[in-house]
């Protein structure tokens, strides 16, 4: 993925609208490109600040946007890891079910 493509995905990332494939490619780029990571951090900070203003609630202290940003990146990485694990698990269960069927057929035929 190039920087221009990543830049075009910033808003979709912030709104959690990226597909799994898009998110995987986006995260790979963000982790390897410091300029795009900084751009994402800036957009993330502005987005969260506007959301806090929209809440119109008195808050106790200023939010740590750096910490919130890192937590959001961690959440995205964890989501991708979980999806990968679930895909593996589904394939594994399918293979086990197929093997069980084959064994049952062999036992039935004998």
Secondary structure, DSSP 4 states (H G I P E B T S, - for coil): --HHHHHHTHHHHHTT---HHHHHHHHHHHHH-HHHHHHHHHHHHHHHHHHHHHHT---SS---HHHHHHHHHHHHHHHHHHHHHHHHHHHHHHHHHHHHHHHHHHHHH-
